[in-house]
Amino acid sequence: MGIHPFRSRDNTDYDKIFREHKLYVGRMVGGSKSGYRHSHPDNLVVFNANIITKKSGKIWYGDIDITVSFETLKDIADELKEDLYILRESDARFENEKSGFKIWKSKAVEVIKHRE
């Protein structure tokens, strides 16, 4: 059995932490992207988002309504003592999966800073 895709070298189980905050890997915020955008026109929503950290790279993916989940994401960042960088799907997948943190950071839609 291989390494869990969301377990870092220091054995932090990111999947477990996100589950505890009800942000499940691969989640969908609605059955229709256009329908969700229509019903939440002022929200910052990233479908098929990737969340990365400097220390561990990609730690989560799925749909995220940053406006709705901001406080939850802040709590996760605080728990991890790491900033969370939210990227669009194509910025941390496919040919960009190995781009590295410097490139990913420059493409972040939003950065959730942890409180020090």
Secondary structure, DSSP 8 states (H G I E B T S, - for coil): ----TTB-TT--BHHHHHHHTT--TT--S-S-HHHHHHHSTTS-EEEEEEEEETTTEEEEEEEEEHHHHHHHHHHHHHHHTS-EEEE-GGGSSGGGTTS-HHHHHHT-SEEE----
